[in-house]
Amino acid sequence: MDKLKRVLSGRDAEEPSGLAEVIDATSLGWGTRVKGFIACFAIGCLCSILGSCLLWIPKKGLVLFAVFYTLGNIASLGSTMFLMGPMKQLKRMFEPTRLIATIVMLLCLILTLCSAFWWRKAGLALLFCILQFFAMAWYSISFIPYAR
């Protein structure tokens, strides 16, 4: 049956390489991509909501908020990779029209986690969470033509 598929697809003369087999085996169908997007986006929203609920815990609440809010944004950002694919998403992220928005967004994500874990400054973590919100909004708007 495989030989018949190769003949009908025009690949009769050559055997598929190992890389071609890996690409064929790892490519996702459209239904799987949508399910992955929804699942990853839902996890991102859940982490953000959980972070907002943990904000009110005394002493450690602000740090937990920063961490869960950042993880939620990372998961939401990663959810779009299911729709476009990782390489196309990365290429579009670093196009000249949205390069500054991408750098600011990634910098805010990193600085939020640094202020929560490394510097242990809750006020700074909250400031970076606010900046992270605006950076994510700016980054998201950069995908809409003429929106900025």
N, C-alpha and C positions, 0 to 999 in steps of 0.2 A: 504494500500500500504506500509506503514511504517513497519507493522508486516511482510509482505512478504520480505522486504529488510533485516529485522533482522534475519529471518529464513534462508534466502539464504546466509547471511554473517556469520552465526554461532553464532549470539548473541541473540538467541531466549529466553534463560533462564533468561537473565538479562536485565533490562532496562538500557538505557544509563544514566550515571551520569551527573550531571550538568557540571563538568569539561570537559567531553568528548564532550558535546554539544557545549561548548564555543570553544574548540579547532577546532571542525569541522566547526563552523561558522566563525572563524577568519582565517582559512588557505586560502591562495590565490592560484589561478591557475597559471600555468606557464605564460600564456599570460598577466595576471594582474601583475605578478612580473616583467616581462620585461618592461611593460608600466610604472610601478612605478619607476624602475631603470632609464629609459630614462628621465622621467619627473624630478626626483630628481637630476640626473646628469646635465640636462640642466639648472635647477635652480642654481646649484652650479657654472656652467660655466658662466651663466649670472651675478651672483653676483661678481665673480672674474673680469669679464670684466668691469662691472659697477664700481667696486672699482678702477680699473686702470684708467678709465675715470675721476673719482672724485679726483684722485691724483693731478690734476693740479688746483684745486680750492684753492685760497689763504687762508692761516691760518688753516682751518679745513680739507683741502684736504688729508693730510697725515693720519690723524686719521680716516677719512671716508674710505680711501683706506685700512687701517689695518682692520677695522671692516668688510667691505664687502668681502675682500679677505679671512678673517678667516671664515665668514659665508659660503662663497663659498666652502671652503675646508671641512667644517663640512657637508654641504649638499652633496658634492661629496662622502665623506666617508660614509654618511648615505645611499647613493644610493645602495651601495653594500649589504646592509642589506636586500634589496628586493630580491636579487638573492639567497643569502644563508640562510636568516632568521636571526633574531637578536641574538639568543643564539649561533648559530653556528659561526656567525661572531665574537662575543665576545670571544668565546673559541679559535678561530684561532688567534685573535689579541694577546691574552696573552699566546700563546704557547712559550716555552723556546727559540725557534729559532728567534722569532720576538718580544720578550718581551722588549728589549732595544729600538728597533725602535718604538714600540708603545708608550712607556713612553716618549721618546724624542719628538715624534710628538704631543702627548696630552699636554705635558708641553709647547711646543712652541705655541700651540693654546691658551692655558690659559694665558701665559705671554704676548702674543700679545694683547689680550683683556684687561689685567690688565694695560699694559703700555698705552693703548689708553684711557681707562675710569678712572682708579683709579689714576695712577701716572701722567697722562697727559703729557707724554714725547713723542713727535712725532718722534724724531730720534731713540729712543729706540723701538718704535712701528715698524719703518721701518726695524731695525736690526732683530727684532723677525719675521717679515714677510719673510725676506730673509732666516733666520734659519728655518722657517716653511716650506718654499719651499723645502729646502734640506731634512728636516725631512720627509716630505710627499713623496719625491722621494725615500728616503731610505726605508721607510715603504712599498711603493708600490713594490719596487724591492725585498723585503723580501718574497713576494708571488711567485716569480719566482725561481724555484729550481736552486741552485748553481749560482745565478746571483750576489750575494754579494761576 
